Amino acid sequence: MDETRTPLIRGTLTPLILKSLSWGPLHGYAIATWIQDRTASVLQVEEGVLYPALHRLERDGLLDARWGRNDTGRRAKFYSLTAEGSRQLAQEIAQWRRTSDAVNTVLDATGA
């Protein structure tokens, strides 16, 4: 395994996708690239994980999807946040911060 890459922690894909779309509509490949770029390639989302997640988020009403053309003129499905998706993103961020703060507290503890 490439030591510069880290597997996604269970439960992090949804907030990563929602955050990527908080900047505006993107197609699937652009979402994966956005996550990879923002994490200096530490996190890489594979297609086999990304597209089922996008379909689930769309089905759950967190994303809207529309067909359009990407930068090369190819037909692509562009995803955007719904109002419910924006609310969910705020909840996901708050939950992640609580969880990561708790884990960091344990990992930073000294003594026996």
C-alpha positions as CSV (number, residue, x, y, z in Angstrom):
1,M,0.0,0.0,0.0
2,D,1.2,3.5,-0.9
3,E,2.2,5.1,2.5
4,T,1.2,8.6,1.2
5,R,-2.4,7.4,0.7
6,T,-4.8,6.7,3.6
7,P,-8.0,4.7,3.3
8,L,-11.2,6.7,3.9
9,I,-12.4,6.4,7.4
10,R,-15.9,4.9,7.5
11,G,-18.5,7.8,7.5
12,T,-16.2,10.4,6.0
13,L,-17.2,10.1,2.3
14,T,-20.6,11.8,2.7
15,P,-19.2,15.0,4.3
16,L,-16.3,15.1,1.8
17,I,-18.7,14.9,-1.1
18,L,-21.1,17.5,0.4
19,K,-18.2,19.8,1.2
20,S,-16.8,19.5,-2.4
21,L,-20.3,20.6,-3.7
22,S,-20.6,23.5,-1.3
23,W,-18.3,25.4,-3.8
24,G,-20.7,24.7,-6.7
25,P,-21.9,22.0,-9.0
26,L,-19.4,19.3,-10.0
27,H,-19.5,16.0,-11.9
28,G,-18.2,12.8,-10.3
29,Y,-14.7,12.9,-11.6
30,A,-14.3,16.5,-10.5
31,I,-15.6,15.6,-7.0
32,A,-12.9,12.9,-6.7
33,T,-10.3,15.3,-8.0
34,W,-11.4,18.0,-5.7
35,I,-11.0,15.7,-2.7
36,Q,-7.6,14.4,-3.9
37,D,-6.3,17.9,-4.5
38,R,-7.5,19.3,-1.2
39,T,-5.9,16.5,0.7
40,A,-2.6,16.5,-1.2
41,S,-3.4,13.1,-2.6
42,V,-3.6,11.5,0.9
43,L,-7.3,10.7,0.2
44,Q,-8.4,9.3,-3.1
45,V,-11.9,8.2,-3.8
46,E,-12.3,5.3,-6.1
47,E,-15.2,5.3,-8.7
48,G,-16.6,2.1,-7.3
49,V,-17.2,3.9,-4.0
50,L,-18.0,7.4,-5.3
51,Y,-20.8,6.8,-7.7
52,P,-22.9,4.6,-5.4
53,A,-22.5,7.3,-2.7
54,L,-23.6,10.0,-5.2
55,H,-26.7,8.0,-6.2
56,R,-27.6,7.4,-2.5
57,L,-27.2,11.1,-1.6
58,E,-29.3,12.1,-4.6
59,R,-32.0,9.5,-3.7
60,D,-31.9,10.8,-0.1
61,G,-32.6,14.4,-1.3
62,L,-29.2,15.8,-0.4
63,L,-28.1,16.3,-4.0
64,D,-29.7,17.4,-7.2
65,A,-28.3,16.1,-10.4
66,R,-28.5,17.5,-14.0
67,W,-26.9,16.4,-17.2
68,G,-24.5,18.9,-18.8
69,R,-21.1,19.1,-20.6
70,N,-17.8,18.9,-18.9
71,D,-14.7,20.9,-19.8
72,T,-13.9,18.6,-22.7
73,G,-17.5,18.8,-24.1
74,R,-18.4,15.3,-22.9
75,R,-21.8,14.7,-21.4
76,A,-21.6,14.4,-17.6
77,K,-24.0,14.4,-14.7
78,F,-23.4,17.5,-12.5
79,Y,-24.3,17.3,-8.8
80,S,-25.3,20.2,-6.6
81,L,-26.3,20.5,-2.9
82,T,-30.0,20.9,-2.1
83,A,-31.0,23.0,0.9
84,E,-31.3,19.7,2.9
85,G,-27.8,18.8,1.7
86,S,-26.4,22.1,3.1
87,R,-28.1,21.4,6.4
88,Q,-26.7,17.8,6.4
89,L,-23.2,19.2,5.7
90,A,-23.4,21.5,8.8
91,Q,-24.4,18.5,10.9
92,E,-21.7,16.3,9.4
93,I,-19.0,18.9,10.1
94,A,-20.2,19.4,13.7
95,Q,-20.2,15.6,14.3
96,W,-16.8,15.1,12.8
97,R,-15.3,17.9,14.9
98,R,-16.8,16.4,18.1
99,T,-15.5,12.9,17.2
100,S,-12.1,14.0,16.1
101,D,-11.7,16.2,19.2
102,A,-12.6,13.2,21.4
103,V,-10.1,10.9,19.6
104,N,-7.4,13.6,19.8
105,T,-8.0,13.9,23.5
106,V,-7.4,10.2,24.0
107,L,-4.4,10.1,21.7
108,D,-2.8,13.1,23.3
109,A,-3.3,11.8,26.9
110,T,-0.2,11.1,28.9
111,G,0.4,8.8,31.8
112,A,-1.0,5.4,32.5
